[in-house]
C-alpha cells in the first residue's frame, strides 16, 4: 500500500510520488497521513514535512513555510507558500 503525495508551491510542482507516510506540521500540531486516511484539510505552520519512503526508512525532511494540506481520495497534497530545497 502506498500514499500518493504531492508537494506544490505557487510556482511549481515540487514532488509527486508514492510514499509510505507523510508527517505534516499542521497549525494545531503535527499529523501523520497513511494511505486510506479520512478526508481532512488543515493549514500548516512553518516546519518540516517528514516523508517516509517505506515503513522502515528514516524520514526525508522538507522545510516548508505556510500553506494548506488536503487529504482526499487521491492522497495528500501539501500546498506550501515556500519550500526550502537543498
N, CA, C and O atoms as a Maestro MAE file, in Angstrom:
{
 s_m_m2io_version
 :::
 2.0.0
}

f_m_ct {
 s_m_title
 :::
 protein
 m_atom[344] {
  # First column is atom index #
  i_m_mmod_type
  r_m_x_coord
  r_m_y_coord
  r_m_z_coord
  i_m_residue_number
  s_m_chain_name
  s_m_pdb_residue_name
  s_m_pdb_atom_name
  i_m_atomic_number
  :::
  1 25 0.841 -1.179 0.000 1 A "UNK " " N  " 7
  2 3 0.000 0.000 0.000 1 A "UNK " " CA " 6
  3 2 0.881 1.236 0.000 1 A "UNK " " C  " 6
  4 15 1.908 1.287 0.677 1 A "UNK " " O  " 8
  5 25 0.462 2.235 -0.774 2 A "UNK " " N  " 7
  6 3 1.246 3.464 -0.862 2 A "UNK " " CA " 6
  7 2 0.317 4.672 -0.892 2 A "UNK " " C  " 6
  8 15 -0.813 4.612 -1.375 2 A "UNK " " O  " 8
  9 25 0.832 5.749 -0.367 3 A "UNK " " N  " 7
  10 3 0.125 7.017 -0.338 3 A "UNK " " CA " 6
  11 2 0.652 7.895 -1.468 3 A "UNK " " C  " 6
  12 15 1.864 8.052 -1.614 3 A "UNK " " O  " 8
  13 25 -0.240 8.467 -2.264 4 A "UNK " " N  " 7
  14 3 0.199 9.408 -3.287 4 A "UNK " " CA " 6
  15 2 0.382 10.766 -2.620 4 A "UNK " " C  " 6
  16 15 -0.549 11.294 -2.011 4 A "UNK " " O  " 8
  17 25 1.586 11.331 -2.734 5 A "UNK " " N  " 7
  18 3 1.957 12.590 -2.085 5 A "UNK " " CA " 6
  19 2 2.384 13.606 -3.137 5 A "UNK " " C  " 6
  20 15 3.218 13.322 -3.996 5 A "UNK " " O  " 8
  21 25 1.797 14.793 -3.051 6 A "UNK " " N  " 7
  22 3 2.216 15.904 -3.906 6 A "UNK " " CA " 6
  23 2 2.545 17.105 -3.044 6 A "UNK " " C  " 6
  24 15 1.817 17.431 -2.106 6 A "UNK " " O  " 8
  25 25 3.652 17.760 -3.371 7 A "UNK " " N  " 7
  26 3 4.072 18.999 -2.724 7 A "UNK " " CA " 6
  27 2 4.127 20.060 -3.807 7 A "UNK " " C  " 6
  28 15 4.854 19.925 -4.791 7 A "UNK " " O  " 8
  29 25 3.343 21.125 -3.613 8 A "UNK " " N  " 7
  30 3 3.169 22.148 -4.643 8 A "UNK " " CA " 6
  31 2 3.416 23.524 -4.037 8 A "UNK " " C  " 6
  32 15 3.047 23.774 -2.890 8 A "UNK " " O  " 8
  33 25 4.038 24.417 -4.804 9 A "UNK " " N  " 7
  34 3 4.146 25.829 -4.442 9 A "UNK " " CA " 6
  35 2 3.387 26.621 -5.497 9 A "UNK " " C  " 6
  36 15 2.977 26.057 -6.512 9 A "UNK " " O  " 8
  37 25 3.191 27.926 -5.275 10 A "UNK " " N  " 7
  38 3 2.528 28.715 -6.322 10 A "UNK " " CA " 6
  39 2 3.281 28.687 -7.657 10 A "UNK " " C  " 6
  40 15 2.687 28.903 -8.713 10 A "UNK " " O  " 8
  41 25 4.578 28.424 -7.604 11 A "UNK " " N  " 7
  42 3 5.393 28.448 -8.823 11 A "UNK " " CA " 6
  43 2 5.459 27.113 -9.559 11 A "UNK " " C  " 6
  44 15 5.573 27.084 -10.784 11 A "UNK " " O  " 8
  45 25 5.385 25.975 -8.797 12 A "UNK " " N  " 7
  46 3 5.604 24.698 -9.488 12 A "UNK " " CA " 6
  47 2 5.248 23.491 -8.624 12 A "UNK " " C  " 6
  48 15 5.024 23.600 -7.418 12 A "UNK " " O  " 8
  49 25 5.205 22.349 -9.283 13 A "UNK " " N  " 7
  50 3 5.062 21.063 -8.610 13 A "UNK " " CA " 6
  51 2 6.455 20.641 -8.148 13 A "UNK " " C  " 6
  52 15 7.349 20.449 -8.971 13 A "UNK " " O  " 8
  53 25 6.644 20.498 -6.843 14 A "UNK " " N  " 7
  54 3 7.951 20.147 -6.283 14 A "UNK " " CA " 6
  55 2 8.124 18.633 -6.226 14 A "UNK " " C  " 6
  56 15 9.190 18.119 -6.566 14 A "UNK " " O  " 8
  57 25 7.084 17.915 -5.798 15 A "UNK " " N  " 7
  58 3 7.135 16.457 -5.666 15 A "UNK " " CA " 6
  59 2 5.810 15.846 -6.078 15 A "UNK " " C  " 6
  60 15 4.754 16.443 -5.871 15 A "UNK " " O  " 8
  61 25 5.862 14.679 -6.650 16 A "UNK " " N  " 7
  62 3 4.687 13.858 -6.914 16 A "UNK " " CA " 6
  63 2 5.181 12.420 -6.910 16 A "UNK " " C  " 6
  64 15 5.830 11.972 -7.856 16 A "UNK " " O  " 8
  65 25 4.864 11.691 -5.820 17 A "UNK " " N  " 7
  66 3 5.423 10.347 -5.672 17 A "UNK " " CA " 6
  67 2 4.573 9.494 -4.741 17 A "UNK " " C  " 6
  68 15 3.720 9.999 -4.011 17 A "UNK " " O  " 8
  69 25 4.824 8.192 -4.785 18 A "UNK " " N  " 7
  70 3 4.178 7.238 -3.900 18 A "UNK " " CA " 6
  71 2 5.090 7.034 -2.699 18 A "UNK " " C  " 6
  72 15 6.274 6.742 -2.865 18 A "UNK " " O  " 8
  73 25 4.555 7.185 -1.494 19 A "UNK " " N  " 7
  74 3 5.337 7.049 -0.268 19 A "UNK " " CA " 6
  75 2 4.562 6.210 0.737 19 A "UNK " " C  " 6
  76 15 3.393 5.889 0.522 19 A "UNK " " O  " 8
  77 25 5.221 5.858 1.837 20 A "UNK " " N  " 7
  78 3 4.558 5.093 2.899 20 A "UNK " " CA " 6
  79 2 3.737 6.010 3.804 20 A "UNK " " C  " 6
  80 15 2.567 5.736 4.071 20 A "UNK " " O  " 8
  81 25 4.357 7.114 4.281 21 A "UNK " " N  " 7
  82 3 3.692 8.011 5.214 21 A "UNK " " CA " 6
  83 2 4.309 9.399 5.126 21 A "UNK " " C  " 6
  84 15 5.484 9.550 4.792 21 A "UNK " " O  " 8
  85 25 3.494 10.418 5.432 22 A "UNK " " N  " 7
  86 3 3.982 11.794 5.499 22 A "UNK " " CA " 6
  87 2 3.487 12.390 6.815 22 A "UNK " " C  " 6
  88 15 2.320 12.231 7.173 22 A "UNK " " O  " 8
  89 25 4.380 13.079 7.534 23 A "UNK " " N  " 7
  90 3 4.013 13.805 8.744 23 A "UNK " " CA " 6
  91 2 4.082 15.290 8.401 23 A "UNK " " C  " 6
  92 15 5.108 15.783 7.932 23 A "UNK " " O  " 8
  93 25 2.972 15.998 8.642 24 A "UNK " " N  " 7
  94 3 2.815 17.395 8.237 24 A "UNK " " CA " 6
  95 2 2.761 18.288 9.478 24 A "UNK " " C  " 6
  96 15 2.107 17.934 10.459 24 A "UNK " " O  " 8
  97 25 3.446 19.453 9.451 25 A "UNK " " N  " 7
  98 3 3.372 20.382 10.580 25 A "UNK " " CA " 6
  99 2 2.088 21.215 10.524 25 A "UNK " " C  " 6
  100 15 2.096 22.348 10.044 25 A "UNK " " O  " 8
  101 25 1.006 20.652 11.010 26 A "UNK " " N  " 7
  102 3 -0.278 21.350 10.993 26 A "UNK " " CA " 6
  103 2 -0.307 22.512 11.960 26 A "UNK " " C  " 6
  104 15 0.479 22.552 12.907 26 A "UNK " " O  " 8
  105 25 -1.200 23.453 11.735 27 A "UNK " " N  " 7
  106 3 -1.322 24.623 12.597 27 A "UNK " " CA " 6
  107 2 -1.682 24.227 14.032 27 A "UNK " " C  " 6
  108 15 -1.303 24.918 14.978 27 A "UNK " " O  " 8
  109 25 -2.407 23.127 14.194 28 A "UNK " " N  " 7
  110 3 -2.819 22.667 15.522 28 A "UNK " " CA " 6
  111 2 -1.924 21.542 16.043 28 A "UNK " " C  " 6
  112 15 -2.221 20.947 17.079 28 A "UNK " " O  " 8
  113 25 -0.836 21.245 15.337 29 A "UNK " " N  " 7
  114 3 0.084 20.176 15.720 29 A "UNK " " CA " 6
  115 2 0.370 19.266 14.541 29 A "UNK " " C  " 6
  116 15 -0.349 19.282 13.542 29 A "UNK " " O  " 8
  117 25 1.415 18.480 14.662 30 A "UNK " " N  " 7
  118 3 1.780 17.564 13.584 30 A "UNK " " CA " 6
  119 2 0.733 16.472 13.418 30 A "UNK " " C  " 6
  120 15 0.101 16.045 14.385 30 A "UNK " " O  " 8
  121 25 0.560 16.025 12.171 31 A "UNK " " N  " 7
  122 3 -0.323 14.887 11.908 31 A "UNK " " CA " 6
  123 2 0.291 14.013 10.834 31 A "UNK " " C  " 6
  124 15 0.908 14.503 9.888 31 A "UNK " " O  " 8
  125 25 0.111 12.706 10.995 32 A "UNK " " N  " 7
  126 3 0.637 11.738 10.042 32 A "UNK " " CA " 6
  127 2 -0.460 11.262 9.112 32 A "UNK " " C  " 6
  128 15 -1.619 11.132 9.506 32 A "UNK " " O  " 8
  129 25 -0.076 11.003 7.868 33 A "UNK " " N  " 7
  130 3 -1.037 10.545 6.855 33 A "UNK " " CA " 6
  131 2 -0.510 9.268 6.213 33 A "UNK " " C  " 6
  132 15 0.605 9.228 5.692 33 A "UNK " " O  " 8
  133 25 -1.334 8.228 6.261 34 A "UNK " " N  " 7
  134 3 -1.083 6.971 5.575 34 A "UNK " " CA " 6
  135 2 -2.159 6.790 4.512 34 A "UNK " " C  " 6
  136 15 -3.166 7.497 4.521 34 A "UNK " " O  " 8
  137 25 -1.951 5.854 3.605 35 A "UNK " " N  " 7
  138 3 -2.984 5.552 2.609 35 A "UNK " " CA " 6
  139 2 -4.283 5.186 3.320 35 A "UNK " " C  " 6
  140 15 -4.268 4.477 4.326 35 A "UNK " " O  " 8
  141 25 -5.400 5.670 2.794 36 A "UNK " " N  " 7
  142 3 -6.695 5.366 3.373 36 A "UNK " " CA " 6
  143 2 -7.133 6.337 4.453 36 A "UNK " " C  " 6
  144 15 -8.190 6.148 5.054 36 A "UNK " " O  " 8
  145 25 -6.341 7.380 4.714 37 A "UNK " " N  " 7
  146 3 -6.695 8.377 5.730 37 A "UNK " " CA " 6
  147 2 -8.022 9.036 5.364 37 A "UNK " " C  " 6
  148 15 -8.315 9.235 4.185 37 A "UNK " " O  " 8
  149 25 -8.812 9.367 6.359 38 A "UNK " " N  " 7
  150 3 -10.088 10.059 6.134 38 A "UNK " " CA " 6
  151 2 -9.826 11.434 5.522 38 A "UNK " " C  " 6
  152 15 -8.789 12.038 5.796 38 A "UNK " " O  " 8
  153 25 -10.743 11.935 4.702 39 A "UNK " " N  " 7
  154 3 -10.582 13.278 4.125 39 A "UNK " " CA " 6
  155 2 -10.381 14.307 5.244 39 A "UNK " " C  " 6
  156 15 -11.019 14.244 6.295 39 A "UNK " " O  " 8
  157 25 -9.475 15.254 4.983 40 A "UNK " " N  " 7
  158 3 -9.043 16.168 6.031 40 A "UNK " " CA " 6
  159 2 -8.417 17.384 5.374 40 A "UNK " " C  " 6
  160 15 -7.798 17.266 4.316 40 A "UNK " " O  " 8
  161 25 -8.569 18.545 5.984 41 A "UNK " " N  " 7
  162 3 -7.907 19.748 5.475 41 A "UNK " " CA " 6
  163 2 -7.392 20.545 6.661 41 A "UNK " " C  " 6
  164 15 -8.069 20.648 7.684 41 A "UNK " " O  " 8
  165 25 -6.191 21.112 6.530 42 A "UNK " " N  " 7
  166 3 -5.587 21.871 7.618 42 A "UNK " " CA " 6
  167 2 -4.668 22.942 7.058 42 A "UNK " " C  " 6
  168 15 -4.072 22.772 5.994 42 A "UNK " " O  " 8
  169 25 -4.560 24.046 7.783 43 A "UNK " " N  " 7
  170 3 -3.491 24.989 7.481 43 A "UNK " " CA " 6
  171 2 -2.212 24.388 8.050 43 A "UNK " " C  " 6
  172 15 -2.256 23.571 8.971 43 A "UNK " " O  " 8
  173 25 -1.075 24.797 7.496 44 A "UNK " " N  " 7
  174 3 0.199 24.299 8.008 44 A "UNK " " CA " 6
  175 2 1.030 25.467 8.498 44 A "UNK " " C  " 6
  176 15 0.913 26.594 8.017 44 A "UNK " " O  " 8
  177 25 1.872 25.160 9.473 45 A "UNK " " N  " 7
  178 3 2.780 26.163 10.009 45 A "UNK " " CA " 6
  179 2 4.168 25.931 9.412 45 A "UNK " " C  " 6
  180 15 4.417 24.905 8.779 45 A "UNK " " O  " 8
  181 25 5.052 26.876 9.614 46 A "UNK " " N  " 7
  182 3 6.426 26.710 9.168 46 A "UNK " " CA " 6
  183 2 7.033 25.517 9.900 46 A "UNK " " C  " 6
  184 15 6.873 25.371 11.112 46 A "UNK " " O  " 8
  185 25 7.726 24.675 9.156 47 A "UNK " " N  " 7
  186 3 8.346 23.499 9.764 47 A "UNK " " CA " 6
  187 2 8.740 22.490 8.720 47 A "UNK " " C  " 6
  188 15 8.829 22.802 7.533 47 A "UNK " " O  " 8
  189 25 8.976 21.267 9.176 48 A "UNK " " N  " 7
  190 3 9.449 20.205 8.289 48 A "UNK " " CA " 6
  191 2 8.336 19.216 7.980 48 A "UNK " " C  " 6
  192 15 7.679 18.697 8.882 48 A "UNK " " O  " 8
  193 25 8.135 18.964 6.688 49 A "UNK " " N  " 7
  194 3 7.306 17.853 6.242 49 A "UNK " " CA " 6
  195 2 8.240 16.643 6.246 49 A "UNK " " C  " 6
  196 15 9.317 16.679 5.651 49 A "UNK " " O  " 8
  197 25 7.818 15.574 6.922 50 A "UNK " " N  " 7
  198 3 8.636 14.367 7.031 50 A "UNK " " CA " 6
  199 2 8.070 13.303 6.099 50 A "UNK " " C  " 6
  200 15 6.937 12.855 6.272 50 A "UNK " " O  " 8
  201 25 8.863 12.905 5.115 51 A "UNK " " N  " 7
  202 3 8.415 11.944 4.105 51 A "UNK " " CA " 6
  203 2 9.108 10.605 4.346 51 A "UNK " " C  " 6
  204 15 10.333 10.505 4.278 51 A "UNK " " O  " 8
  205 25 8.303 9.575 4.629 52 A "UNK " " N  " 7
  206 3 8.814 8.220 4.841 52 A "UNK " " CA " 6
  207 2 8.560 7.421 3.566 52 A "UNK " " C  " 6
  208 15 7.409 7.170 3.207 52 A "UNK " " O  " 8
  209 25 9.634 7.021 2.880 53 A "UNK " " N  " 7
  210 3 9.504 6.263 1.631 53 A "UNK " " CA " 6
  211 2 9.002 4.843 1.891 53 A "UNK " " C  " 6
  212 15 8.292 4.275 1.061 53 A "UNK " " O  " 8
  213 25 9.369 4.267 3.042 54 A "UNK " " N  " 7
  214 3 8.912 2.935 3.415 54 A "UNK " " CA " 6
  215 2 8.688 2.903 4.922 54 A "UNK " " C  " 6
  216 15 9.031 3.854 5.625 54 A "UNK " " O  " 8
  217 25 8.116 1.816 5.414 55 A "UNK " " N  " 7
  218 3 7.814 1.691 6.841 55 A "UNK " " CA " 6
  219 2 9.075 1.686 7.699 55 A "UNK " " C  " 6
  220 15 9.028 2.052 8.874 55 A "UNK " " O  " 8
  221 25 10.192 1.276 7.124 56 A "UNK " " N  " 7
  222 3 11.435 1.168 7.904 56 A "UNK " " CA " 6
  223 2 12.453 2.256 7.592 56 A "UNK " " C  " 6
  224 15 13.525 2.277 8.197 56 A "UNK " " O  " 8
  225 25 12.149 3.153 6.671 57 A "UNK " " N  " 7
  226 3 13.124 4.167 6.285 57 A "UNK " " CA " 6
  227 2 13.114 5.354 7.236 57 A "UNK " " C  " 6
  228 15 12.114 5.629 7.899 57 A "UNK " " O  " 8
  229 25 14.236 6.047 7.289 58 A "UNK " " N  " 7
  230 3 14.318 7.309 8.027 58 A "UNK " " CA " 6
  231 2 13.601 8.372 7.194 58 A "UNK " " C  " 6
  232 15 13.587 8.282 5.967 58 A "UNK " " O  " 8
  233 25 13.008 9.371 7.839 59 A "UNK " " N  " 7
  234 3 12.271 10.370 7.069 59 A "UNK " " CA " 6
  235 2 13.186 11.335 6.323 59 A "UNK " " C  " 6
  236 15 14.274 11.680 6.785 59 A "UNK " " O  " 8
  237 25 12.716 11.753 5.171 60 A "UNK " " N  " 7
  238 3 13.347 12.869 4.450 60 A "UNK " " CA " 6
  239 2 12.627 14.123 4.929 60 A "UNK " " C  " 6
  240 15 11.397 14.170 4.937 60 A "UNK " " O  " 8
  241 25 13.388 15.136 5.330 61 A "UNK " " N  " 7
  242 3 12.811 16.366 5.867 61 A "UNK " " CA " 6
  243 2 12.798 17.438 4.782 61 A "UNK " " C  " 6
  244 15 13.823 17.714 4.159 61 A "UNK " " O  " 8
  245 25 11.634 18.037 4.563 62 A "UNK " " N  " 7
  246 3 11.489 19.126 3.592 62 A "UNK " " CA " 6
  247 2 10.917 20.324 4.344 62 A "UNK " " C  " 6
  248 15 9.801 20.265 4.859 62 A "UNK " " O  " 8
  249 25 11.681 21.402 4.403 63 A "UNK " " N  " 7
  250 3 11.245 22.601 5.118 63 A "UNK " " CA " 6
  251 2 10.231 23.381 4.279 63 A "UNK " " C  " 6
  252 15 10.465 23.674 3.106 63 A "UNK " " O  " 8
  253 25 9.101 23.709 4.906 64 A "UNK " " N  " 7
  254 3 8.051 24.470 4.226 64 A "UNK " " CA " 6
  255 2 7.680 25.674 5.075 64 A "UNK " " C  " 6
  256 15 7.899 25.702 6.286 64 A "UNK " " O  " 8
  257 25 7.110 26.676 4.398 65 A "UNK " " N  " 7
  258 3 6.607 27.858 5.095 65 A "UNK " " CA " 6
  259 2 5.184 28.125 4.644 65 A "UNK " " C  " 6
  260 15 4.935 28.400 3.470 65 A "UNK " " O  " 8
  261 25 4.247 28.044 5.588 66 A "UNK " " N  " 7
  262 3 2.854 28.386 5.343 66 A "UNK " " CA " 6
  263 2 2.168 27.536 4.296 66 A "UNK " " C  " 6
  264 15 2.816 26.848 3.507 66 A "UNK " " O  " 8
  265 25 0.847 27.594 4.301 67 A "UNK " " N  " 7
  266 3 0.076 26.916 3.276 67 A "UNK " " CA " 6
  267 2 -1.026 26.051 3.845 67 A "UNK " " C  " 6
  268 15 -1.521 26.284 4.947 67 A "UNK " " O  " 8
  269 25 -1.401 25.047 3.070 68 A "UNK " " N  " 7
  270 3 -2.503 24.154 3.403 68 A "UNK " " CA " 6
  271 2 -2.120 22.715 3.077 68 A "UNK " " C  " 6
  272 15 -1.252 22.464 2.240 68 A "UNK " " O  " 8
  273 25 -2.773 21.786 3.743 69 A "UNK " " N  " 7
  274 3 -2.636 20.365 3.423 69 A "UNK " " CA " 6
  275 2 -4.036 19.807 3.248 69 A "UNK " " C  " 6
  276 15 -4.942 20.118 4.021 69 A "UNK " " O  " 8
  277 25 -4.206 18.979 2.224 70 A "UNK " " N  " 7
  278 3 -5.504 18.364 1.976 70 A "UNK " " CA " 6
  279 2 -5.324 16.874 1.732 70 A "UNK " " C  " 6
  280 15 -4.538 16.457 0.882 70 A "UNK " " O  " 8
  281 25 -6.067 16.082 2.493 71 A "UNK " " N  " 7
  282 3 -6.106 14.639 2.285 71 A "UNK " " CA " 6
  283 2 -7.436 14.331 1.612 71 A "UNK " " C  " 6
  284 15 -8.496 14.714 2.108 71 A "UNK " " O  " 8
  285 25 -7.374 13.644 0.490 72 A "UNK " " N  " 7
  286 3 -8.584 13.286 -0.243 72 A "UNK " " CA " 6
  287 2 -8.484 11.876 -0.789 72 A "UNK " " C  " 6
  288 15 -7.594 11.113 -0.414 72 A "UNK " " O  " 8
  289 25 -9.403 11.538 -1.678 73 A "UNK " " N  " 7
  290 3 -9.426 10.201 -2.272 73 A "UNK " " CA " 6
  291 2 -8.160 9.886 -3.052 73 A "UNK " " C  " 6
  292 15 -7.778 8.722 -3.168 73 A "UNK " " O  " 8
  293 25 -7.502 10.919 -3.592 74 A "UNK " " N  " 7
  294 3 -6.314 10.691 -4.411 74 A "UNK " " CA " 6
  295 2 -5.017 10.755 -3.616 74 A "UNK " " C  " 6
  296 15 -3.946 10.547 -4.186 74 A "UNK " " O  " 8
  297 25 -5.081 11.038 -2.306 75 A "UNK " " N  " 7
  298 3 -3.872 11.089 -1.484 75 A "UNK " " CA " 6
  299 2 -3.731 12.407 -0.754 75 A "UNK " " C  " 6
  300 15 -4.724 13.059 -0.431 75 A "UNK " " O  " 8
  301 25 -2.483 12.801 -0.494 76 A "UNK " " N  " 7
  302 3 -2.163 14.015 0.252 76 A "UNK " " CA " 6
  303 2 -1.540 15.045 -0.668 76 A "UNK " " C  " 6
  304 15 -0.590 14.753 -1.395 76 A "UNK " " O  " 8
  305 25 -2.087 16.261 -0.632 77 A "UNK " " N  " 7
  306 3 -1.487 17.386 -1.346 77 A "UNK " " CA " 6
  307 2 -1.142 18.453 -0.332 77 A "UNK " " C  " 6
  308 15 -1.998 18.882 0.442 77 A "UNK " " O  " 8
  309 25 0.120 18.887 -0.333 78 A "UNK " " N  " 7
  310 3 0.565 19.994 0.502 78 A "UNK " " CA " 6
  311 2 0.798 21.172 -0.430 78 A "UNK " " C  " 6
  312 15 1.626 21.104 -1.339 78 A "UNK " " O  " 8
  313 25 0.054 22.261 -0.194 79 A "UNK " " N  " 7
  314 3 0.180 23.488 -0.971 79 A "UNK " " CA " 6
  315 2 0.936 24.485 -0.106 79 A "UNK " " C  " 6
  316 15 0.332 25.180 0.711 79 A "UNK " " O  " 8
  317 25 2.253 24.560 -0.280 80 A "UNK " " N  " 7
  318 3 3.104 25.391 0.573 80 A "UNK " " CA " 6
  319 2 3.378 26.733 -0.092 80 A "UNK " " C  " 6
  320 15 3.545 26.817 -1.308 80 A "UNK " " O  " 8
  321 25 3.421 27.770 0.718 81 A "UNK " " N  " 7
  322 3 3.767 29.096 0.198 81 A "UNK " " CA " 6
  323 2 5.211 29.120 -0.286 81 A "UNK " " C  " 6
  324 15 5.533 29.775 -1.277 81 A "UNK " " O  " 8
  325 25 6.094 28.387 0.434 82 A "UNK " " N  " 7
  326 3 7.502 28.330 0.060 82 A "UNK " " CA " 6
  327 2 8.093 27.001 0.524 82 A "UNK " " C  " 6
  328 15 7.727 26.489 1.582 82 A "UNK " " O  " 8
  329 25 9.007 26.447 -0.272 83 A "UNK " " N  " 7
  330 3 9.713 25.222 0.063 83 A "UNK " " CA " 6
  331 2 11.213 25.508 0.022 83 A "UNK " " C  " 6
  332 15 11.728 26.007 -0.978 83 A "UNK " " O  " 8
  333 25 11.904 25.193 1.106 84 A "UNK " " N  " 7
  334 3 13.371 25.343 1.158 84 A "UNK " " CA " 6
  335 2 13.973 24.039 0.677 84 A "UNK " " C  " 6
  336 15 13.883 23.018 1.359 84 A "UNK " " O  " 8
  337 25 14.586 24.069 -0.493 85 A "UNK " " N  " 7
  338 3 15.188 22.867 -1.053 85 A "UNK " " CA " 6
  339 2 16.695 22.934 -0.924 85 A "UNK " " C  " 6
  340 15 17.297 24.006 -0.989 85 A "UNK " " O  " 8
  341 25 17.300 21.750 -0.736 86 A "UNK " " N  " 7
  342 3 18.768 21.676 -0.636 86 A "UNK " " CA " 6
  343 2 19.414 21.938 -1.967 86 A "UNK " " C  " 6
  344 15 20.641 21.917 -2.073 86 A "UNK " " O  " 8
  :::
 }
 m_bond[343] {
  # First column is bond index #
  i_m_from
  i_m_to
  i_m_order
  :::
  1 1 2 1
  2 2 3 1
  3 3 4 2
  4 3 5 1
  5 5 6 1
  6 6 7 1
  7 7 8 2
  8 7 9 1
  9 9 10 1
  10 10 11 1
  11 11 12 2
  12 11 13 1
  13 13 14 1
  14 14 15 1
  15 15 16 2
  16 15 17 1
  17 17 18 1
  18 18 19 1
  19 19 20 2
  20 19 21 1
  21 21 22 1
  22 22 23 1
  23 23 24 2
  24 23 25 1
  25 25 26 1
  26 26 27 1
  27 27 28 2
  28 27 29 1
  29 29 30 1
  30 30 31 1
  31 31 32 2
  32 31 33 1
  33 33 34 1
  34 34 35 1
  35 35 36 2
  36 35 37 1
  37 37 38 1
  38 38 39 1
  39 39 40 2
  40 39 41 1
  41 41 42 1
  42 42 43 1
  43 43 44 2
  44 43 45 1
  45 45 46 1
  46 46 47 1
  47 47 48 2
  48 47 49 1
  49 49 50 1
  50 50 51 1
  51 51 52 2
  52 51 53 1
  53 53 54 1
  54 54 55 1
  55 55 56 2
  56 55 57 1
  57 57 58 1
  58 58 59 1
  59 59 60 2
  60 59 61 1
  61 61 62 1
  62 62 63 1
  63 63 64 2
  64 63 65 1
  65 65 66 1
  66 66 67 1
  67 67 68 2
  68 67 69 1
  69 69 70 1
  70 70 71 1
  71 71 72 2
  72 71 73 1
  73 73 74 1
  74 74 75 1
  75 75 76 2
  76 75 77 1
  77 77 78 1
  78 78 79 1
  79 79 80 2
  80 79 81 1
  81 81 82 1
  82 82 83 1
  83 83 84 2
  84 83 85 1
  85 85 86 1
  86 86 87 1
  87 87 88 2
  88 87 89 1
  89 89 90 1
  90 90 91 1
  91 91 92 2
  92 91 93 1
  93 93 94 1
  94 94 95 1
  95 95 96 2
  96 95 97 1
  97 97 98 1
  98 98 99 1
  99 99 100 2
  100 99 101 1
  101 101 102 1
  102 102 103 1
  103 103 104 2
  104 103 105 1
  105 105 106 1
  106 106 107 1
  107 107 108 2
  108 107 109 1
  109 109 110 1
  110 110 111 1
  111 111 112 2
  112 111 113 1
  113 113 114 1
  114 114 115 1
  115 115 116 2
  116 115 117 1
  117 117 118 1
  118 118 119 1
  119 119 120 2
  120 119 121 1
  121 121 122 1
  122 122 123 1
  123 123 124 2
  124 123 125 1
  125 125 126 1
  126 126 127 1
  127 127 128 2
  128 127 129 1
  129 129 130 1
  130 130 131 1
  131 131 132 2
  132 131 133 1
  133 133 134 1
  134 134 135 1
  135 135 136 2
  136 135 137 1
  137 137 138 1
  138 138 139 1
  139 139 140 2
  140 139 141 1
  141 141 142 1
  142 142 143 1
  143 143 144 2
  144 143 145 1
  145 145 146 1
  146 146 147 1
  147 147 148 2
  148 147 149 1
  149 149 150 1
  150 150 151 1
  151 151 152 2
  152 151 153 1
  153 153 154 1
  154 154 155 1
  155 155 156 2
  156 155 157 1
  157 157 158 1
  158 158 159 1
  159 159 160 2
  160 159 161 1
  161 161 162 1
  162 162 163 1
  163 163 164 2
  164 163 165 1
  165 165 166 1
  166 166 167 1
  167 167 168 2
  168 167 169 1
  169 169 170 1
  170 170 171 1
  171 171 172 2
  172 171 173 1
  173 173 174 1
  174 174 175 1
  175 175 176 2
  176 175 177 1
  177 177 178 1
  178 178 179 1
  179 179 180 2
  180 179 181 1
  181 181 182 1
  182 182 183 1
  183 183 184 2
  184 183 185 1
  185 185 186 1
  186 186 187 1
  187 187 188 2
  188 187 189 1
  189 189 190 1
  190 190 191 1
  191 191 192 2
  192 191 193 1
  193 193 194 1
  194 194 195 1
  195 195 196 2
  196 195 197 1
  197 197 198 1
  198 198 199 1
  199 199 200 2
  200 199 201 1
  201 201 202 1
  202 202 203 1
  203 203 204 2
  204 203 205 1
  205 205 206 1
  206 206 207 1
  207 207 208 2
  208 207 209 1
  209 209 210 1
  210 210 211 1
  211 211 212 2
  212 211 213 1
  213 213 214 1
  214 214 215 1
  215 215 216 2
  216 215 217 1
  217 217 218 1
  218 218 219 1
  219 219 220 2
  220 219 221 1
  221 221 222 1
  222 222 223 1
  223 223 224 2
  224 223 225 1
  225 225 226 1
  226 226 227 1
  227 227 228 2
  228 227 229 1
  229 229 230 1
  230 230 231 1
  231 231 232 2
  232 231 233 1
  233 233 234 1
  234 234 235 1
  235 235 236 2
  236 235 237 1
  237 237 238 1
  238 238 239 1
  239 239 240 2
  240 239 241 1
  241 241 242 1
  242 242 243 1
  243 243 244 2
  244 243 245 1
  245 245 246 1
  246 246 247 1
  247 247 248 2
  248 247 249 1
  249 249 250 1
  250 250 251 1
  251 251 252 2
  252 251 253 1
  253 253 254 1
  254 254 255 1
  255 255 256 2
  256 255 257 1
  257 257 258 1
  258 258 259 1
  259 259 260 2
  260 259 261 1
  261 261 262 1
  262 262 263 1
  263 263 264 2
  264 263 265 1
  265 265 266 1
  266 266 267 1
  267 267 268 2
  268 267 269 1
  269 269 270 1
  270 270 271 1
  271 271 272 2
  272 271 273 1
  273 273 274 1
  274 274 275 1
  275 275 276 2
  276 275 277 1
  277 277 278 1
  278 278 279 1
  279 279 280 2
  280 279 281 1
  281 281 282 1
  282 282 283 1
  283 283 284 2
  284 283 285 1
  285 285 286 1
  286 286 287 1
  287 287 288 2
  288 287 289 1
  289 289 290 1
  290 290 291 1
  291 291 292 2
  292 291 293 1
  293 293 294 1
  294 294 295 1
  295 295 296 2
  296 295 297 1
  297 297 298 1
  298 298 299 1
  299 299 300 2
  300 299 301 1
  301 301 302 1
  302 302 303 1
  303 303 304 2
  304 303 305 1
  305 305 306 1
  306 306 307 1
  307 307 308 2
  308 307 309 1
  309 309 310 1
  310 310 311 1
  311 311 312 2
  312 311 313 1
  313 313 314 1
  314 314 315 1
  315 315 316 2
  316 315 317 1
  317 317 318 1
  318 318 319 1
  319 319 320 2
  320 319 321 1
  321 321 322 1
  322 322 323 1
  323 323 324 2
  324 323 325 1
  325 325 326 1
  326 326 327 1
  327 327 328 2
  328 327 329 1
  329 329 330 1
  330 330 331 1
  331 331 332 2
  332 331 333 1
  333 333 334 1
  334 334 335 1
  335 335 336 2
  336 335 337 1
  337 337 338 1
  338 338 339 1
  339 339 340 2
  340 339 341 1
  341 341 342 1
  342 342 343 1
  343 343 344 2
  :::
 }
}
